[in-house]
Amino acid sequence: MKKLAVLALLSVFCLQSSVLGEEAKDIMKKVREKDQNIGKTFKTFKMVYEKKAPWGFKGTFETLIKGDKKRVNTNSGTLTSDIVFDGKNYWSIFPMTGTTQQNERYYDDNDKGIFAWCKKFNDNVKLVGEEKVGDRLCYVIEGDGGEEYLKKIWIDKKTLSLIKAAGGSMKLVNSEFKKIDDDYEAPMKTDILKEDKIDMAIVVSVLETDKDIPDSVFKVDEKPDDSPFGGMFKFGK
């Protein structure tokens, strides 16, 4: 009798684990779909933000989205680069190496949209419960997002926004959310901490939707690469 009871409990536990695992995949799928639909929900989307680190790094980033076209401009003082999806192809533009066509993964790895973090996770995720962070009820999901602080994430159940993430000695905290419409919001401030000390601070200075962005912004003219660094930054398709 005891053996039957133990087997029944194990069966229930395994069934719950399977359901939780499937729910985690479904949640992440919804986040990815929300990210992909930004270009359909808004006529245009623009975000400008600054990254600063106490060890000296400082950079300005600009994300522009119009329909299925995207552009990310980066200026860190010593390095400027642009990443463009023109609706068909992905491109990287570096002053030293010129314009190079890239694969889709290269763009995703450099995508700075408000849900870009979701692209770092595969389907090997697990829903471990729900927890309140401030006044937000969140899904708590474990997985591997490729960064030390993306091992355990807290996603708002209502908005699917990333509220917090943690892993090892690292932690990410999003705050000062700005509501864009009934379905979308964006954190205007992000702190990445290491051993509870600021390792990187991200502050959004511009967040605009449905403003005019000319199509020329997403037009790429491929130029021959005749620099001595040719091919150094090229990634295969």
Protein Blocks (a to p, Z undefined) as FASTA:
>chain_A
ZZmmmmmmmmmmmmmmmmmmmmmmmmmmmmmmmmmmmmmmpmbdcdddddddfklpacdd
ddddehjbccddddehjaccddddehjaccdddfklopadddfklmmmmpccfklmmmmp
cfbdcdfbdcdehjaccddddddehiaklmbccddfklopafbdcehjbccddehiacfb
lmbccdfbdcddeehiafbdcddfbdcehiacdfklmpccddddfbfkgoklpccZZ
